[in-house]
Amino acid sequence: MQNSNPVANPWLIPLTLGVSGLAGFIAGKLFGDRKLSATAILRLVTSAFKKEGPITGSWIDHQAHPYQRFAVRTQAYRGAVTRQEDGEAVTYRFLADAYTGSILAVKRQAEA
């Protein structure tokens, strides 16, 4: 007589967990450290500035540069957004994280 209850291989669960963990690790290495494009970063920054009012111009350097603030190291894009404030052009220079798009620094410069 055969037993009607199938017995699972005792290695099935550990093997499945190991393979899925390895697949997750490889996927994280392949897709986890991808930089956003400079164009996508500029779109994010300009949309944030447009919430405050219309902008008259913008640019971004398409080459990411090393950036370090204290112990944190990353790559950052440099760029600027210009808009009119009280009748004069004001430029805001920014640094944005190349991986997340977060604005790392903003500096206001009045046009001369």
GICOR-V14342 format. One record per backbone hydrogen bond with DSSP energy under -0.5 kcal/mol. CO is the residue of the C=O (numbers start at 1). NH is the residue of the N-H. E is the energy in kcal/mol with one decimal. If there is no record, write none. Layout:
CO;NH;E  CO;NH;E
This chain:
4;6;-0.7  6;8;-0.6  9;12;-1.8  11;15;-2.1  12;16;-2.3  13;17;-2.5  14;18;-2.3  15;19;-2.5  16;20;-2.4  17;21;-2.1  18;22;-2.2  19;23;-2.4  20;24;-2.2  21;25;-2.1  22;26;-2.4  23;27;-2.4  24;28;-2.1  25;29;-2.0  26;30;-2.3  27;31;-2.7  28;32;-1.9  31;34;-0.7  37;41;-2.1  38;42;-2.5  39;43;-2.1  40;44;-2.0  41;45;-2.6  42;46;-2.9  43;47;-2.0  44;48;-1.7  45;49;-2.2  46;50;-2.4  47;51;-0.8  48;51;-0.5  49;52;-1.4  49;53;-0.7  57;82;-3.1  59;80;-2.2  62;64;-0.6  65;76;-3.0  67;74;-2.6  69;72;-1.9  71;73;-0.5  72;69;-2.2  74;67;-2.8  75;98;-2.9  76;65;-3.2  77;96;-2.4  78;61;-3.3  79;94;-2.7  80;59;-2.2  81;92;-3.1  82;56;-3.0  82;57;-1.6  83;90;-3.0  85;88;-1.6  88;85;-2.8  89;111;-1.8  90;83;-2.2  91;93;-0.6  91;109;-3.2  92;81;-2.1  93;107;-2.7  94;79;-2.0  95;104;-3.1  95;105;-1.4  96;77;-2.7  97;101;-2.0  98;36;-3.5  102;97;-3.1  102;104;-0.5  105;95;-2.1  107;93;-2.6  109;91;-2.8
